[in-house]
Amino acid sequence: MIHYTLTCDQDHQFDSWFRSSEAYETLRDAGQVACVTCGSTRVRRSPMAPSIAKGGADDAAPALSQAPDTQARQALAALRRHVEDNSAYVGPAFASQARAMHDGTAPERAIHGEAGPEEAKALIEDGIPVAPLPFVPKRKTN
């Protein structure tokens, strides 16, 4: 995973994690990276200093779930609760469900789920309204 600080065309800064530099570029080019403040999809990587561990477990950066609450993090948590409370989770079937609703073969309803970059790009190219959600995946516990 790679952490980027991003800046939109309105000069809002926000952070996000990506599987790789190539994954970031693919998502950005598909319009799937959006500013958490204004929703703009015209984003760029901001200059960043590398984070270098000094060694030892005590020097490691805190896990994202342990990071201090910030106004932005609280707003994202509220957004997540709103989306989860007001839409159905369809998991990896998101692209097919969104397409079926757009085509009129399934009843329209609010949904959220998962779509790969190619699926998302195809939906956008076909004029199907979708938007990326700036959520950090929940950790699974046993």
BADRENPA-977760 format. One record per residue: residue number from 1; residue in one letter; chain; x, y, z of N, C-alpha, C in turn. Coordinates in steps of 0.02 Angstrom, whole numbers, plus 32768, in hexadecimal, padded with zeros to 4 digits. Layout:
% residues N
{NUM, "A", "A", {X, Y, Z}, {X, Y, Z}, {X, Y, Z}},
...
This chain:
% residues 142
{1, "M", "A", {802A, 7FC5, 8000}, {8000, 8000, 8000}, {802D, 803E, 8000}},
{2, "I", "A", {8013, 8071, 7FDE}, {8038, 80B0, 7FDB}, {8009, 80E8, 7FF0}},
{3, "H", "A", {8022, 8116, 8017}, {7FFB, 814E, 8031}, {800D, 818D, 800A}},
{4, "Y", "A", {7FDA, 81AF, 7FF0}, {7FE5, 81EE, 7FCD}, {7FBE, 8226, 7FEE}},
{5, "T", "A", {7FDB, 8261, 7FF0}, {7FB7, 829E, 7FFE}, {7FA4, 82BA, 7FBA}},
{6, "L", "A", {7F65, 82C7, 7FAF}, {7F4C, 82DD, 7F6F}, {7F30, 8324, 7F75}},
{7, "T", "A", {7F30, 8348, 7F3D}, {7F15, 838C, 7F3A}, {7EE7, 8390, 7EFE}},
{8, "C", "A", {7EAB, 83AC, 7F08}, {7E7D, 83B3, 7ED0}, {7E88, 83F7, 7EAD}},
{9, "D", "A", {7E63, 8403, 7E78}, {7E6B, 8441, 7E53}, {7E51, 847E, 7E79}},
{10, "Q", "A", {7E31, 8472, 7EB3}, {7E1A, 84A9, 7EDE}, {7E4A, 84B2, 7F1A}},
{11, "D", "A", {7E83, 8490, 7F17}, {7EB8, 8493, 7F4A}, {7EA5, 8476, 7F8E}},
{12, "H", "A", {7E74, 8447, 7F8E}, {7E65, 8422, 7FCB}, {7E96, 83E7, 7FCF}},
{13, "Q", "A", {7EB2, 83DB, 8009}, {7EDF, 83A2, 8012}, {7EBC, 836A, 8039}},
{14, "F", "A", {7ECB, 832C, 8026}, {7EB0, 82F2, 8049}, {7EE0, 82B8, 803E}},
{15, "D", "A", {7EDB, 8286, 8068}, {7F07, 824C, 8065}, {7EE0, 820F, 804D}},
{16, "S", "A", {7F03, 81E2, 802C}, {7EE4, 81A3, 8018}, {7F1A, 816E, 800F}},
{17, "W", "A", {7F05, 8130, 8012}, {7F32, 80F6, 800B}, {7F22, 80D3, 7FCA}},
{18, "F", "A", {7F56, 80BA, 7FA9}, {7F4E, 8097, 7F6A}, {7F7A, 8058, 7F6B}},
{19, "R", "A", {7F66, 8027, 7F44}, {7F8B, 7FE9, 7F40}, {7FD1, 7FF5, 7F22}},
{20, "S", "A", {7FD4, 8024, 7EF3}, {8014, 8033, 7ED2}, {800D, 8076, 7EAF}},
{21, "S", "A", {8045, 808F, 7E96}, {8044, 80CD, 7E6F}, {8019, 80C4, 7E31}},
{22, "E", "A", {8020, 8089, 7E11}, {7FF8, 807B, 7DD5}, {7FAE, 8078, 7DE5}},
{23, "A", "A", {7F9C, 805C, 7E1F}, {7F56, 8059, 7E33}, {7F3A, 809F, 7E3C}},
{24, "Y", "A", {7F61, 80CB, 7E5B}, {7F4B, 8111, 7E63}, {7F3E, 8130, 7E1F}},
{25, "E", "A", {7F6D, 8128, 7DF1}, {7F66, 8147, 7DAF}, {7F2A, 812C, 7D89}},
{26, "T", "A", {7F1E, 80EA, 7D8F}, {7EE4, 80CC, 7D6E}, {7EA3, 80E8, 7D8A}},
{27, "L", "A", {7E9E, 80EA, 7DCC}, {7E62, 8105, 7DEC}, {7E58, 814F, 7DDC}},
{28, "R", "A", {7E8F, 8175, 7DDE}, {7E8B, 81BD, 7DCE}, {7E73, 81C7, 7D86}},
{29, "D", "A", {7E91, 81A1, 7D58}, {7E7F, 81A9, 7D12}, {7E37, 8194, 7D04}},
{30, "A", "A", {7E1B, 8167, 7D2D}, {7DD6, 8152, 7D26}, {7DA5, 8180, 7D4B}},
{31, "G", "A", {7DC0, 81B5, 7D6A}, {7D95, 81E3, 7D8F}, {7D7D, 81C7, 7DD1}},
{32, "Q", "A", {7DA1, 8196, 7DEC}, {7D8C, 8175, 7E2A}, {7DAF, 8190, 7E68}},
{33, "V", "A", {7DD9, 81C3, 7E60}, {7DF9, 81E2, 7E9A}, {7DDB, 8228, 7E9F}},
{34, "A", "A", {7DB7, 8233, 7ED7}, {7D92, 8272, 7EDE}, {7DA5, 8295, 7F1F}},
{35, "C", "A", {7DA5, 82D6, 7F1D}, {7DB3, 82FF, 7F59}, {7D7D, 82F2, 7F8D}},
{36, "V", "A", {7D92, 82E8, 7FCB}, {7D63, 82DB, 8001}, {7D3E, 831B, 8016}},
{37, "T", "A", {7D57, 8355, 8002}, {7D37, 8394, 8014}, {7D05, 83AB, 7FE0}},
{38, "C", "A", {7D19, 83AC, 7FA1}, {7CEE, 83C8, 7F6D}, {7CD7, 8395, 7F38}},
{39, "G", "A", {7CF5, 8359, 7F38}, {7CE1, 8326, 7F08}, {7D03, 832A, 7EC4}},
{40, "S", "A", {7D2F, 835B, 7EBA}, {7D52, 8361, 7E7A}, {7D7B, 8323, 7E6D}},
{41, "T", "A", {7D7B, 830C, 7E2E}, {7DA4, 82D3, 7E1A}, {7DE4, 82E9, 7DF7}},
{42, "R", "A", {7DF0, 832A, 7DF6}, {7E30, 8344, 7DDB}, {7E61, 834B, 7E14}},
{43, "V", "A", {7E85, 8314, 7E21}, {7EB3, 8312, 7E59}, {7EFA, 8303, 7E41}},
{44, "R", "A", {7F29, 8315, 7E6C}, {7F70, 8308, 7E5D}, {7F92, 82F5, 7E9F}},
{45, "R", "A", {7FC8, 82D2, 7E99}, {7FEF, 82C2, 7ED5}, {8013, 8300, 7EEC}},
{46, "S", "A", {8012, 830C, 7F2D}, {8036, 8344, 7F4A}, {807C, 832F, 7F5B}},
{47, "P", "A", {80AB, 835E, 7F5B}, {80F0, 834C, 7F70}, {80EE, 8333, 7FB8}},
{48, "M", "A", {8112, 82FD, 7FC4}, {8113, 82DE, 8006}, {815A, 82CB, 8018}},
{49, "A", "A", {8169, 82CD, 8057}, {81A8, 82B3, 8070}, {819E, 8269, 8080}},
{50, "P", "A", {81CE, 823F, 806F}, {81C6, 81F8, 807E}, {81C6, 81EC, 80C9}},
{51, "S", "A", {81A1, 81B9, 80DD}, {81A0, 81A5, 8123}, {81D1, 816B, 812B}},
{52, "I", "A", {8203, 8175, 8153}, {8237, 8142, 815B}, {8237, 812B, 81A3}},
{53, "A", "A", {822D, 80E9, 81AB}, {822C, 80CD, 81EE}, {8272, 80CE, 820B}},
{54, "K", "A", {8276, 80DD, 824C}, {82B7, 80DF, 826D}, {82CC, 809A, 8286}},
{55, "G", "A", {829E, 806B, 8283}, {82AE, 8027, 8299}, {828B, 8018, 82DB}},
{56, "G", "A", {8278, 7FDA, 82E3}, {8258, 7FC6, 8321}, {820D, 7FD0, 831D}},
{57, "A", "A", {81E8, 7FA5, 833E}, {819F, 7FA7, 833C}, {8183, 7FE6, 835B}},
{58, "D", "A", {81A5, 8002, 838D}, {818C, 803D, 83AF}, {818E, 807B, 8383}},
{59, "D", "A", {81B8, 807A, 834F}, {81BF, 80B4, 8323}, {818F, 80B2, 82E8}},
{60, "A", "A", {816A, 807B, 82E1}, {813E, 8074, 82A7}, {8106, 80A8, 82AB}},
{61, "A", "A", {80EE, 80BD, 8271}, {80B7, 80ED, 826F}, {8078, 80CB, 828A}},
{62, "P", "A", {804C, 80F1, 82AA}, {800F, 80D2, 82C4}, {7FE2, 80BA, 828B}},
{63, "A", "A", {7FBE, 8085, 8297}, {7F8F, 806C, 8266}, {7F5B, 80A2, 8259}},
{64, "L", "A", {7F3E, 80A1, 821D}, {7F0D, 80D4, 820B}, {7ED4, 80D6, 823E}},
{65, "S", "A", {7EBF, 809B, 8256}, {7E88, 8099, 8286}, {7E9C, 80B6, 82C9}},
{66, "Q", "A", {7EDD, 80BE, 82D6}, {7EF5, 80D9, 8315}, {7F08, 8122, 8310}},
{67, "A", "A", {7F04, 813E, 82D4}, {7F17, 8184, 82C9}, {7EE6, 81B1, 82EE}},
{68, "P", "A", {7EFE, 81EB, 8306}, {7ED1, 8217, 832A}, {7E97, 822F, 82FE}},
{69, "D", "A", {7E5E, 823A, 831E}, {7E24, 8253, 82F9}, {7E31, 829A, 82E2}},
{70, "T", "A", {7E21, 82A7, 82A5}, {7E25, 82EA, 828A}, {7DDF, 82FC, 8270}},
{71, "Q", "A", {7DD5, 833A, 8261}, {7D94, 834F, 8247}, {7D84, 832A, 8206}},
{72, "A", "A", {7DB6, 8321, 81DC}, {7DAB, 82FD, 819D}, {7D9A, 82B4, 81AA}},
{73, "R", "A", {7DBD, 8294, 81D7}, {7DB0, 824E, 81E7}, {7D6A, 8246, 8204}},
{74, "Q", "A", {7D55, 8274, 822E}, {7D12, 8271, 824B}, {7CDD, 827C, 8215}},
{75, "A", "A", {7CEB, 82A9, 81E6}, {7CBB, 82B4, 81AF}, {7CB6, 8276, 8184}},
{76, "L", "A", {7CEE, 8255, 8176}, {7CEC, 8217, 814F}, {7CC5, 81E1, 8173}},
{77, "A", "A", {7CCE, 81DC, 81B4}, {7CA9, 81AA, 81DB}, {7C5E, 81B8, 81D8}},
{78, "A", "A", {7C4B, 81F8, 81DD}, {7C04, 8209, 81D9}, {7BE9, 81FA, 8193}},
{79, "L", "A", {7C10, 8208, 815F}, {7BFB, 81F9, 811B}, {7BF1, 81AE, 8113}},
{80, "R", "A", {7C20, 8187, 812D}, {7C1B, 813E, 8128}, {7BDB, 8125, 814A}},
{81, "R", "A", {7BCE, 813D, 8187}, {7B91, 8129, 81AB}, {7B53, 813A, 8182}},
{82, "H", "A", {7B52, 8177, 8164}, {7B19, 818C, 813D}, {7B0F, 815D, 8100}},
{83, "V", "A", {7B44, 814F, 80DD}, {7B3F, 8123, 80A2}, {7B28, 80DE, 80B7}},
{84, "E", "A", {7B46, 80C2, 80EB}, {7B34, 807E, 8101}, {7AEC, 807B, 811C}},
{85, "D", "A", {7AD4, 80B0, 813B}, {7A90, 80B2, 8156}, {7A5B, 80BD, 8120}},
{86, "N", "A", {7A6F, 80DA, 80E7}, {7A3E, 80EE, 80B5}, {7A47, 80CC, 8071}},
{87, "S", "A", {7A6E, 8096, 806F}, {7A75, 8072, 8030}, {7A84, 8028, 803F}},
{88, "A", "A", {7A7B, 7FFF, 800D}, {7A86, 7FB7, 8015}, {7ACD, 7FA6, 7FFE}},
{89, "Y", "A", {7AF0, 7F7E, 8025}, {7B32, 7F67, 8012}, {7B2A, 7F2B, 7FE3}},
{90, "V", "A", {7B45, 7F31, 7FA7}, {7B3F, 7EFB, 7F75}, {7B83, 7EDA, 7F66}},
{91, "G", "A", {7BB7, 7EEE, 7F8B}, {7BF8, 7ECE, 7F85}, {7C15, 7ED2, 7F3F}},
{92, "P", "A", {7C34, 7E9B, 7F29}, {7C53, 7E9B, 7EE7}, {7C21, 7E9B, 7EAD}},
{93, "A", "A", {7BE0, 7E96, 7EBC}, {7BAD, 7E99, 7E88}, {7B9A, 7EE1, 7E77}},
{94, "F", "A", {7BBF, 7F11, 7E91}, {7BAD, 7F58, 7E87}, {7BA6, 7F6A, 7E3E}},
{95, "A", "A", {7BD7, 7F59, 7E15}, {7BD5, 7F6D, 7DCE}, {7B98, 7F4F, 7DAA}},
{96, "S", "A", {7B8B, 7F10, 7DB5}, {7B52, 7EF0, 7D93}, {7B10, 7F0C, 7DAD}},
{97, "Q", "A", {7B0B, 7F1A, 7DEE}, {7ACE, 7F37, 7E0A}, {7AC3, 7F7E, 7DF0}},
{98, "A", "A", {7AF8, 7FA7, 7DEE}, {7AF2, 7FEB, 7DD4}, {7ADD, 7FEB, 7D8B}},
{99, "R", "A", {7AFA, 7FBE, 7D64}, {7AEA, 7FB9, 7D1D}, {7AA1, 7FA2, 7D14}},
{100, "A", "A", {7A8A, 7F72, 7D3C}, {7A45, 7F59, 7D36}, {7A13, 7F91, 7D47}},
{101, "M", "A", {7A22, 7FB9, 7D7A}, {79F5, 7FF0, 7D8B}, {79F4, 8024, 7D53}},
{102, "H", "A", {7A2F, 8032, 7D38}, {7A34, 8063, 7D01}, {7A0D, 804B, 7CC4}},
{103, "D", "A", {7A11, 800A, 7CB6}, {79EF, 7FED, 7C7C}, {79A5, 7FE2, 7C87}},
{104, "G", "A", {798D, 7FEA, 7CC6}, {7947, 7FE1, 7CD5}, {7932, 7F99, 7CE2}},
{105, "T", "A", {7962, 7F6C, 7CE9}, {7952, 7F26, 7CF6}, {7951, 7F15, 7D40}},
{106, "A", "A", {7961, 7F45, 7D69}, {795E, 7F3E, 7DB2}, {7942, 7F7F, 7DCE}},
{107, "P", "A", {791D, 7F7A, 7E05}, {7901, 7FB8, 7E22}, {7939, 7FE6, 7E3C}},
{108, "E", "A", {792F, 8026, 7E33}, {7961, 8056, 7E4B}, {795F, 8059, 7E97}},
{109, "R", "A", {799A, 805C, 7EB5}, {79A2, 8062, 7EFD}, {79E9, 807B, 7F0A}},
{110, "A", "A", {79F4, 8093, 7F45}, {7A37, 80AA, 7F58}, {7A61, 806D, 7F6A}},
{111, "I", "A", {7A9B, 8067, 7F4B}, {7AC7, 802E, 7F59}, {7B0E, 8047, 7F62}},
{112, "H", "A", {7B36, 801F, 7F84}, {7B7E, 8029, 7F86}, {7B9F, 7FE5, 7F86}},
{113, "G", "A", {7BDC, 7FE2, 7F6F}, {7BFF, 7FA3, 7F6A}, {7C45, 7FAC, 7F4F}},
{114, "E", "A", {7C5C, 7F79, 7F2C}, {7CA1, 7F79, 7F14}, {7CA2, 7F70, 7EC8}},
{115, "A", "A", {7CCF, 7F95, 7EA9}, {7CDA, 7F8E, 7E61}, {7D24, 7F99, 7E53}},
{116, "G", "A", {7D3F, 7F71, 7E28}, {7D85, 7F7A, 7E14}, {7D8B, 7FB6, 7DE5}},
{117, "P", "A", {7DC8, 7FCC, 7DD9}, {7DD3, 8007, 7DAE}, {7DB5, 7FFF, 7D68}},
{118, "E", "A", {7DBC, 7FC4, 7D4B}, {7DA1, 7FBA, 7D07}, {7D55, 7FBB, 7D07}},
{119, "E", "A", {7D36, 7F9C, 7D3B}, {7CED, 7F9D, 7D41}, {7CD4, 7FE5, 7D4A}},
{120, "A", "A", {7CF4, 800A, 7D76}, {7CE1, 804F, 7D82}, {7CE8, 8079, 7D43}},
{121, "K", "A", {7D1E, 8070, 7D20}, {7D2A, 8096, 7CE3}, {7CF4, 8086, 7CAF}},
{122, "A", "A", {7CE1, 8046, 7CA9}, {7CAD, 8033, 7C79}, {7C6A, 8052, 7C8B}},
{123, "L", "A", {7C59, 8053, 7CCC}, {7C1B, 8072, 7CE2}, {7C1A, 80BC, 7CCF}},
{124, "I", "A", {7C50, 80DF, 7CDD}, {7C55, 8126, 7CCF}, {7C4F, 8133, 7C84}},
{125, "E", "A", {7C74, 810B, 7C5C}, {7C72, 8114, 7C13}, {7C2C, 8108, 7BF7}},
{126, "D", "A", {7C05, 80DD, 7C18}, {7BC1, 80CE, 7C01}, {7B8E, 80FF, 7C1E}},
{127, "G", "A", {7BA5, 8133, 7C41}, {7B78, 8166, 7C5B}, {7B52, 8151, 7C99}},
{128, "I", "A", {7B6A, 811E, 7CBC}, {7B48, 8107, 7CF8}, {7B65, 812E, 7D33}},
{129, "P", "A", {7B3B, 8152, 7D57}, {7B55, 817D, 7D8D}, {7B6E, 8155, 7DC9}},
{130, "V", "A", {7BAF, 8159, 7DD5}, {7BCF, 8139, 7E0E}, {7C01, 816A, 7E2B}},
{131, "A", "A", {7C12, 8161, 7E69}, {7C44, 818C, 7E89}, {7C6C, 8163, 7EBB}},
{132, "P", "A", {7CAD, 816F, 7EBE}, {7CD6, 814B, 7EEF}, {7CC8, 8166, 7F35}},
{133, "L", "A", {7CCD, 813A, 7F65}, {7CC4, 814E, 7FAA}, {7D08, 814E, 7FCC}},
{134, "P", "A", {7D1A, 8183, 7FEF}, {7D5C, 8188, 800D}, {7D61, 8164, 8050}},
{135, "F", "A", {7D52, 8123, 8050}, {7D50, 80FD, 808E}, {7D8E, 80D3, 8096}},
{136, "V", "A", {7DA6, 80CE, 80D2}, {7DDB, 809F, 80E3}, {7DB8, 805D, 80F1}},
{137, "P", "A", {7DCE, 8026, 80D2}, {7DAD, 7FE6, 80DF}, {7DAB, 7FD5, 8129}},
{138, "K", "A", {7D72, 7FB8, 813E}, {7D6E, 7FA3, 8183}, {7D99, 7F65, 818D}},
{139, "R", "A", {7DB7, 7F61, 81C8}, {7DE0, 7F27, 81D7}, {7DB3, 7EEE, 81EC}},
{140, "K", "A", {7DC1, 7EB3, 81D1}, {7D9B, 7E77, 81E4}, {7DB7, 7E5A, 8224}},
{141, "T", "A", {7D8C, 7E48, 8250}, {7DA2, 7E28, 828E}, {7D83, 7DE3, 8293}},
{142, "N", "A", {7DA7, 7DB6, 82B1}, {7D8D, 7D72, 82B8}, {7D6E, 7D6A, 82FC}},
